[in-house]
Amino acid sequence: MTKNSYAIIEICGKQHKVAVGQVLVVDSLAEKENGLLKVEEVLLLVDNGKVLIGNPKVKGAFVTLRIKGQQRGKKVTVEKYKAKSRYRKKIGHRQSQTQVLVEAINS
């Protein structure tokens, strides 16, 4: 693949545009740190202006990702309130995330 190539892949039900050397933050994956992950759900592949569109996936194409580490996302606060009943509730949530490095795009 050349410098002008990229792919659109699907990980954990979400679509991401990736290029070689890019660091990507996705939902938590159950892989070990520094492990390799082969993603075969390639929906679109662009290599130097040549476009391959999958139906729904591009046959034979895959993207190799290296797991860089686990992290936690930004805290989201949810507040519940009901009028005239003194009901107030405050809840927080932090999503677990995985940081990955795109090593190769293969067609």
Secondary structure as GFF3:
##gff-version 3
##sequence-region A 1 107
A	DSSP	beta_strand	6	11	.	.	.	ID=ss1
A	DSSP	beta_strand	14	18	.	.	.	ID=ss2
A	DSSP	beta_strand	23	27	.	.	.	ID=ss3
A	DSSP	beta_strand	36	39	.	.	.	ID=ss4
A	DSSP	beta_strand	42	47	.	.	.	ID=ss5
A	DSSP	beta_strand	50	53	.	.	.	ID=ss6
A	DSSP	beta_strand	62	72	.	.	.	ID=ss7
A	DSSP	beta_strand	76	82	.	.	.	ID=ss8
A	DSSP	beta_strand	87	93	.	.	.	ID=ss9
A	DSSP	beta_strand	96	106	.	.	.	ID=ss10
###
